[in-house]
Amino acid sequence: MENDIFQLQYALDTFYFLMCGALVMWMAAGFSMLEAGLVRSKNTTEILTKNVALYAIACTMYMICGYSIMYGGGEFTLFLSGIVGDGVAGAEEPATYAPSADFFFQVVFVATAMSIVSGAVAERMKLWAFLVFAVVMTGFIYPMEGSWTWGGVPVFGLYTLGDLGFLDFAGSGIVHMAGAAAALAGVLLLGARKGKYGADGSVRAIPGANLPLATLGTFILWMGWFGFNGGSVLATASVESANAVAVVFMNTNAAASGGLIAALIAARIIFGKADLTMALNGALAGLVAITAGPDTPSALQATLFGAVGGVLVVFSILTLDKLKIDDPVGAISVHGVVGLLGLLLVPVTNGDASFSGQIIGALTIFGWVFATSLITFGIIKAVMGIRVSEEEEYEGVDISECGMEAYPEFTGASGSGK
């Protein structure tokens, strides 16, 4: 009887894990649509190519070496010998779900971190330079940082983040801030898009080509986030875990709603108009803000946390523009600035976390990812270059990088409309 109960629990938890992983995988479509909507039409094909290719690269590199780096790999080596062992690599006891389900759930998180980079460097980075960076990011940079956080490995053998009171339930820092740190490194080396900033310091708005697509992408990400946060409960086949999943779903949705409303109101006060792009980023900011600790707040607290993230992202986007840090989709603000906020909010409702531990964890994640990304981008820049020519940027990278346009009937080969 006991064995039958265990088998049922194992089957239910494995199925839940896989379905949540599938939801997170669908976030790749959300990032694709969001970014395709927020770039100009002449750069749409290339941004879509980046997103679909980075997902495949992330899956392959994490299979080859990423998972082993992050979790020890002694019991789980897909590339050489297939799936072996009874549980998750690095776990003290056999898990109640299939190890391959854990791998699948983890690999879609890696792809999410890399997707954040693609939007920030949009419209001026070479496609193949970006894909080379994706290999390093998903195969080494992210897994090393993940080994110090979720993997429990001491940071360079010096200190263990968990012992310091660091907690990140589903990845505000580990996934989102890490992706933003890599994005910031790339943006600083690339520089701004031509015409974005005037010689007098003025900021020129460069509208996206398709706001319906951007809105669809936001809704897809919103939906996928239930798998992102809900799956991080790691189980659902008991009363306790089922209740935990329900709370996480409820708080995830509440935070996104609070973030959108707050960002919309903030934009109305600042600009005098309802800014759709700020509202969309506000929803995403709310989601990022709650991701580090969606299991402990009340629904009202989650809404307020999301609202703080929604307001913060508006001011962050405006501040980065003043600093001439050109981020076409607001990824650094949404995932980086609000990712840090998410980490700092955890101790408010969870006594197991400490503010000092969260700060040290954030510095560790950002410092490692930013430094290694800057070095990697620098090497790629020296070897093959990372930025397209001024002429290619003017004509649109769709033609120069991919040889085709997303909207040929409307733009013509050179964006002339002919």
Sequence and secondary structure as in RCSB ss.txt:
>XXXX:A:sequence
MENDIFQLQYALDTFYFLMCGALVMWMAAGFSMLEAGLVRSKNTTEILTKNVALYAIACTMYMICGYSIMYGGGE
FTLFLSGIVGDGVAGAEEPATYAPSADFFFQVVFVATAMSIVSGAVAERMKLWAFLVFAVVMTGFIYPMEGSWTW
GGVPVFGLYTLGDLGFLDFAGSGIVHMAGAAAALAGVLLLGARKGKYGADGSVRAIPGANLPLATLGTFILWMGW
FGFNGGSVLATASVESANAVAVVFMNTNAAASGGLIAALIAARIIFGKADLTMALNGALAGLVAITAGPDTPSAL
QATLFGAVGGVLVVFSILTLDKLKIDDPVGAISVHGVVGLLGLLLVPVTNGDASFSGQIIGALTIFGWVFATSLI
TFGIIKAVMGIRVSEEEEYEGVDISECGMEAYPEFTGASGSGK
>XXXX:A:secstr
 HHHHHHHHHHHHHHHHHHHHHHHHHHHHHHHHHHHHHS GGGHHHHHHHHHHHHHHHHHHIIIIIHHHHH  SS
B HHHH B SSS TT SS  SS HHHHHHHHHHHHHHHHHHHHHHTTTTB HHHHHHHHHHIIIIIHHHHHHHTT
T   BTTTB GGGGT   SS IIIIIIHHHHHHHHHHHHH   TTSB TTS B     S HHHHHHHHHHHHHHH
HHHHHGGG   SSHHHHHHHHHHHHHHHHHHHHHHHHHHHHHHHHHSS  HHHHHHHHHHHHHHHHT TTSS HH
HHHHHHHHHHHHHHHHHHHHHHTT   TT HIIIIIIHHHHHHHHHHHH TT  HHHHHHHHHHHHHHHHHHHHH
HHHHHHHHH SB  HHHHHH HIIIIIS  S HHHH TTSS  
